[in-house]
Amino acid sequence: MNDGTRQGQVIIATGAPWLGEFATCRQGGVVFVDAERGRCYMAARLKDISRATGAKPDVAFLFRPPKLDAPWLASLVEERKPALLIVDSLSRLLPAGVKDTDNSAMSEVLGALRDIAERFGCCVLVLHHFRKRGELGDNRPVARVRGATAIVNTADVVLAIAKTKDGDMRVEVVKSYWGDAAQPFLCAWTPGENGGTSLTFAGYGDPESVTKVEQAMEIILGALESDLLSREEIAALCKAAGIGERSAFQALKELRGTDKVRGTKDGRRVLFGLAA
């Protein structure tokens, strides 16, 4: 689980703006079903966040809980009446024999969580992991969700959270039933006045690098329709469109991986063209 989610527990429990920027719709307790981290780790991290924010949240933890069982979970939510239920992580808590690649099974599991949310009026936040790479060079976050498509299709909102090269966190709304969803934004680590650290809003981010890669792929394919080009010439074309060398070469690599572009030697250099 990332620290943005951990800090979110504090925000829901206190009613403070999330990341100091986004209004909290409802204040209330939090139930955290944790199958990823241990008690010692979570206690230390929450203490750190609490020192930075000056808040002592109403959070109930269940460490190493039983596998997701709808009646048991419904009973827990009915007893605690939380505003937010966090499940971390989906794959770790699936019932025995259920795989996250099974669309039918995942629809049933996530449907049961939706029923709990609607029955008890709470928000359910499910953490799930991405693959490192999508299929056929498609590296958009929504294309890298591991497992069944039902995981995305069943959700009202899907957030992709990743660490940037600078150590900040980048948040992107990749799916939302609401039209006013936030554009991609950055969170940065901020020390508290009394110690501790927390994530705070750090402005809206530029389009993710994968978007630049997709743009570069279009430029490369268009240019190669009329001529063979070297790596340097491809980089120059992309640079003229505001795309960096790294994204240009990543696009070229992915195009070669899908056999759309092939390289041929011309003396000491390699020229690239469209595959026949």
C-alpha positions in Angstrom: 0.0 0.0 0.0 1.3 3.5 -0.7 1.5 6.3 1.8 -1.1 8.3 0.0 -3.7 5.7 0.9 -2.3 5.5 4.5 -2.6 9.2 4.8 -6.1 9.0 3.3 -7.2 7.1 6.4 -6.2 10.1 8.6 -8.1 12.5 6.2 -11.4 10.5 6.3 -11.2 10.1 10.0 -10.6 13.8 10.7 -12.5 15.4 7.7 -9.4 17.4 6.7 -8.8 18.1 2.9 -7.0 15.2 1.3 -3.4 16.3 0.4 -4.4 19.7 1.6 -6.2 20.3 -1.7 -9.2 18.1 -2.2 -12.3 18.3 0.0 -13.4 15.3 2.0 -17.0 14.4 1.2 -17.7 12.5 4.4 -15.9 12.3 7.8 -16.0 9.0 9.7 -14.1 6.0 10.9 -12.0 3.7 8.7 -11.7 -0.1 8.7 -8.5 -1.3 7.1 -8.3 -5.0 6.1 -4.5 -5.5 5.7 -2.9 -8.6 4.1 0.2 -6.8 2.9 2.0 -5.2 5.9 2.5 -6.1 9.5 1.3 -4.4 12.7 4.7 -2.9 13.5 5.2 -1.3 10.1 1.7 0.2 10.0 1.9 1.5 13.6 5.2 3.3 12.9 4.0 4.8 9.6 0.7 6.0 11.0 2.6 7.6 13.9 4.8 9.4 11.5 1.8 10.7 9.5 0.0 11.6 12.7 3.0 13.7 13.9 3.1 15.6 10.6 -0.7 16.2 10.5 -1.4 16.6 14.2 -4.3 14.1 13.8 -5.1 10.9 15.7 -7.5 9.0 13.3 -10.2 6.5 14.1 -8.8 3.6 12.2 -9.5 -0.1 13.0 -6.9 -2.6 11.5 -7.4 -6.2 10.8 -4.0 -7.8 10.2 -3.7 -11.1 8.3 -7.5 -11.4 8.1 -9.4 -14.3 6.6 -9.9 -14.4 2.9 -12.6 -12.1 1.5 -15.9 -13.5 2.7 -18.9 -11.4 2.0 -21.0 -12.3 5.1 -18.0 -11.9 7.5 -17.1 -8.6 5.9 -20.7 -7.3 5.9 -20.9 -8.2 9.6 -17.7 -6.3 10.3 -18.9 -3.2 8.4 -22.3 -3.3 10.1 -20.6 -3.4 13.5 -18.0 -0.6 12.9 -20.1 1.6 10.5 -17.0 3.1 8.8 -17.1 5.8 6.2 -14.2 4.0 4.4 -13.3 0.3 4.0 -9.9 -0.4 2.6 -9.0 -3.8 1.2 -5.2 -4.3 0.8 -4.6 -6.0 -1.5 -7.2 -7.7 -3.7 -5.0 -10.5 -4.9 -3.8 -11.4 -1.4 -7.4 -11.6 0.0 -9.1 -13.6 -2.8 -10.9 -16.7 -1.7 -9.1 -20.0 -2.2 -9.2 -21.2 -5.8 -10.2 -17.8 -7.1 -7.8 -16.2 -9.6 -7.7 -12.5 -10.5 -7.6 -13.5 -14.2 -11.1 -15.0 -14.0 -13.6 -12.4 -15.1 -16.7 -14.3 -13.8 -15.1 -14.8 -10.3 -13.8 -11.3 -10.1 -17.2 -9.9 -11.0 -18.7 -11.9 -8.2 -16.1 -10.8 -5.6 -16.2 -7.1 -6.5 -20.0 -7.2 -6.8 -20.1 -8.4 -3.2 -18.0 -5.4 -2.2 -20.3 -3.1 -4.1 -23.3 -4.6 -2.3 -21.6 -3.9 1.1 -20.9 -0.3 0.0 -24.4 0.3 -1.0 -26.0 -1.5 1.9 -24.0 0.3 4.6 -23.3 3.6 2.9 -19.6 3.4 3.0 -16.8 3.8 0.4 -14.8 0.7 -0.5 -11.2 1.3 -1.6 -9.6 -1.8 -3.2 -5.8 -1.8 -3.8 -4.5 -3.8 -6.8 -1.2 -4.0 -8.5 -0.2 -3.1 -12.1 1.9 -5.1 -14.5 5.2 -3.4 -15.3 4.3 -3.4 -19.0 1.1 -3.6 -21.0 0.5 -5.8 -23.9 1.6 -4.8 -27.5 3.4 -1.7 -26.2 0.3 -0.2 -24.6 1.6 1.2 -21.3 -1.3 3.3 -20.3 -2.2 2.5 -16.7 -5.6 1.1 -17.6 -3.9 -1.3 -20.0 -1.5 -2.5 -17.2 -4.1 -3.5 -14.7 -3.2 -7.1 -13.7 -5.9 -9.7 -14.2 -9.5 -9.7 -15.4 -11.1 -6.7 -17.1 -13.9 -6.9 -14.5 -11.5 -5.3 -12.0 -11.6 -2.1 -13.9 -15.2 -2.5 -15.2 -16.8 -3.0 -11.8 -15.1 0.1 -10.2 -16.7 3.5 -10.2 -13.3 5.2 -10.1 -9.8 3.8 -10.9 -6.7 5.7 -9.7 -3.2 4.9 -10.9 -0.5 5.9 -8.4 3.2 5.7 -9.3 6.5 7.1 -8.0 8.2 9.6 -10.2 12.0 9.8 -10.8 12.1 12.7 -8.2 10.6 10.5 -5.5 7.2 12.2 -5.6 3.9 10.4 -6.3 1.9 10.8 -9.5 -1.9 10.2 -9.4 -3.9 9.8 -12.5 -7.7 9.1 -12.8 -7.8 6.5 -15.5 -11.6 5.8 -15.1 -14.4 7.8 -13.5 -18.2 7.8 -13.7 -18.1 11.5 -12.9 -17.1 14.0 -15.5 -15.3 16.4 -13.2 -12.5 14.0 -12.3 -9.2 15.6 -11.6 -6.5 15.7 -14.2 -3.1 14.0 -13.3 -1.5 15.6 -10.3 1.6 15.3 -8.2 2.1 14.7 -4.5 5.4 15.6 -2.7 6.8 14.6 0.7 6.5 17.5 3.2 7.9 17.5 6.8 5.5 18.4 9.6 6.1 21.2 12.0 6.4 18.7 14.9 8.3 16.1 12.9 7.0 13.3 10.7 6.3 13.4 7.0 3.1 13.5 4.9 2.2 13.8 1.2 0.8 17.1 0.0 -0.6 18.3 -3.3 2.3 19.5 -5.5 0.4 20.8 -8.6 -1.0 19.2 -11.7 1.5 17.1 -13.6 2.4 17.0 -17.3 0.9 14.1 -19.3 2.6 10.8 -18.3 5.7 9.8 -20.3 3.7 6.9 -21.9 1.6 9.6 -23.6 4.8 11.0 -25.1 5.8 7.5 -26.2 2.4 7.0 -28.0 2.9 10.4 -29.7 6.4 9.4 -30.8 5.1 6.1 -32.2 2.7 8.0 -34.4 5.4 10.4 -35.6 7.8 7.5 -36.4 5.3 5.4 -38.3 4.3 8.5 -40.3 7.8 9.4 -41.2 8.8 5.9 -42.1 6.1 5.7 -44.7 8.2 7.8 -47.1 11.8 7.1 -46.1 14.3 5.1 -44.0 15.6 6.9 -40.9 18.4 6.5 -38.5 18.0 6.7 -34.7 19.4 10.2 -34.8 17.0 11.3 -37.4 14.1 9.8 -35.5 15.2 11.6 -32.3 15.4 14.9 -34.2 11.8 14.5 -35.6 10.4 13.7 -32.1 12.4 16.6 -30.6 10.8 19.0 -33.1 7.4 17.8 -31.7 8.5 18.4 -28.1 9.3 14.8 -27.3 12.5 13.9 -25.6 15.1 11.4 -26.8 14.2 8.8 -24.2 10.6 8.7 -25.2 11.5 8.6 -28.9 13.9 5.6 -28.4 11.3 3.8 -26.2 8.7 4.3 -28.9 11.2 2.9 -31.5 11.9 -0.1 -29.2 8.2 -0.9 -28.8 7.5 -0.6 -32.5 10.3 -3.0 -33.2 8.9 -5.4 -30.6 5.6 -5.5 -32.4 7.3 -6.1 -35.7 5.9 -2.9 -37.2 9.4 -1.5 -37.7 12.6 -3.3 -38.7 16.2 -2.2 -38.8 18.7 -2.8 -41.6 22.4 -2.1 -41.6 23.8 0.5 -43.9 27.5 0.4 -43.5 28.2 1.3 -39.8 24.8 2.6 -39.0 21.3 1.1 -38.7 18.4 2.5 -40.7 14.8 1.8 -39.7 11.8 1.3 -42.0 8.3 -0.2 -41.9 8.1 -3.9 -41.9 6.9 -5.4 -45.2 
